[in-house]
Amino acid sequence: MATATHLAELQQQIRQRYHDLSKRLQQVAHYVLENPNSIAFDTVAVIATHANVPPSTLIRFANAFDFSGFNEMKQLFRKNLVEETSSYTERAKLLKDSQSGSSLDTPSDILQQFTLANTVALQELTSSVNPEQLDTAVNLLENADTIYVVAMRRAFSIASYLTYALRHLERRVVLVDGFGCMASEQLALVGENDVVIGASFSPYSPETIELCDHATHAKAKKIVFTDSQVSPLAANSDVCFVIKEAAVESFRSQTATLCLAQSLAVSLAFKLSR
C-alpha cells in the first residue's frame, strides 16, 4: 500500500482497513475520520486526550499507514484545510499561523519557488503519462461526434483552453460551464458516440463529479484530468491522466495540466493534417 498523498486517499485507506485494525487503532481511526480540523491543528497530546488513547497509539496508527510519525500524517489534514479555504488571503493567514509560509517574504521569493516547483512537475509529467493513454485520448477526440468539456472552479481554466483549442480544430465542442445553473441541460444530449473531458482536483467539485457520472450512464467515452487514482473522476473513465501539479505552500499551479491539454490539442491537429 502506497503512502497517501491526499487526505481523501488516506480517509479511503482508513475505511478500507478499519476492521483489520486493533480496537485501540479503530478508536483512533474513528476520531481521525470524525475530527479532521482537530488533527490539523491540535497537538498530539490534545488529540490523544480527546481520542482517549496514549500518544504512543497515535504514532502506531500513523506507522500502520506507512507514515514515519503522526506529525507527518497531520500535514495531509493541514494541507487539505488550507486548500478548502477559498479566500487566498485567509489561506495565506493559515499558512503564516502554522509558520510554514515564513520563507516567502517577497514576490521574487514566490516567483522563484513556483518556477522551481513547476520545472519539477513538468519533468515528472513526461515520465508519468503513458504514451498509450495519449494515443487513446487523441483517437477518442478525433472520432467523437461531440466533445463536452466539464471542469468547474479552479479547473475551469483547463476547460476554457480545451474548448478554445478544439474549436480551432473544427470539432463540435460544448463547454459545460453551468451558466444560469444549466449544467445538466448542457449535457442532456450526451450519447455513446460523444466524449466528455472532465477535470477536477482535490477538493473535488461535486458538480463535475455528478456530470461525469451522468456521462457514464449515457455510455459516453470519458477523458479525465485529476490528481489521484482514487479520485471520484477516475472511476469508469476511458483515459485517466493523474497529474502531480506543482505547489508552493498549498497554492497549486496548473502548468502541468495545461501542458498536457495543449499536447493533446496539438497532437490532434497534426493527426488531422495527414
Secondary structure, DSSP 4 states (H G I P E B T S, - for coil): -PPPSSHHHHHHHHHHHGGGS-HHHHHHHHHHHH-HHHHHHS-HHHHHHHHTS-HHHHHHHHHHTT-SSHHHHHHHHHHHHHHH---HHHHHHHHHHTTSSTT--SHHHHHHHHHHHHHHHHHHHHHHS-HHHHHHHHHHHHH-S-EEEEE-GGGHHHHHHHHHHHHTTT--EEEE--GGG-HHHHTTT--TT-EEEEE--SSPPHHHHHHHHHHHHTT-EEEEEES-TTSTTTTT-SEEEE----EETTEE--HHHHHHHHHHHHHHHHHHT-
